Amino acid sequence: MIVRQDGGHLILVGQTDHSRLVGQFASHWGNKTFARPKPFDTVARAATFHDYGWLRYETEPKLGDAGETPGFRQIPADASQLESFQWCIDWLGNIDPYAGTIVSMHRTGLWRQRYGVIANPPPTPPRPLPPPIEDFIARNEKRQEAGRSTRDADEVWTNYHLMQVWDLLGLYFCCQDPYDDHIDPVPTVYSGDRTAGVKMTLTPKDKTSVVFDPFPFGEGPCQVQLSWKRLPQIKWPDLESFRAAYFSAKNELVTFNLLPA
């Protein structure tokens, strides 16, 4: 869950809603400067469902001791959450093994500084991980090697790199109002250089319009949409009242305008 505050209101963005937003970036990506994702169906599928490992949590969101809703970075990767991450990888992999490999790489890469493909925003510094997480990474990285062996490895790594760009764009729009930022590097072609690409700046015009330079989408302006829930207060006296408000809150649909420089 992505948790935001707006005055005295609480805005909650499900990781699955973030995931569908990321899928929109992937599906609109590509023009004369930026290569269109390939194979398109697989890459769009992976992007759209990459964070469905949070689906179980969204069916029973938690409440902290102070009555506040924890954000996704505050949720421990315990046995239950690791099982959910694995379920997502396996579920999608059974539908599309290539998509499952990309999503698996994305999940383990979050603990491995995105495998060094992104310089900005800077990755989380490495830190010791609990044995269950290291076991999860080792098990899935072995399966990833097997998955890459059946594909063009350079293509797989470029698709992984693109997934990181789209995931960061999703966080950019989900976690706060737009602000001046950049992502670097952003791949423009499929190649064997995992760190190749251009610096892409993001400059807001207002809360729902952002200028991209260079512009990576097929048409400009491009529109994407995000669904979130707005709750009437920040803190809750108990879990029951929080969940009642969460499940009964209406879904608000926000449209973002992605503009060329």
PyMOL commands that set and color helices and strands:
alter all, ss='L'
color gray80, all
select helices_A, chain A and resi 15-28+40-49+52-59+72-74+79-95+97-109+113-116+131-148+153-175+239-248
alter helices_A, ss='H'
color red, helices_A
select strands_A, chain A and resi 2-6+9-13+181-186+198-206+209-213+222-231+251-260
alter strands_A, ss='S'
color yellow, strands_A
deselect
rebuild
show_as cartoon
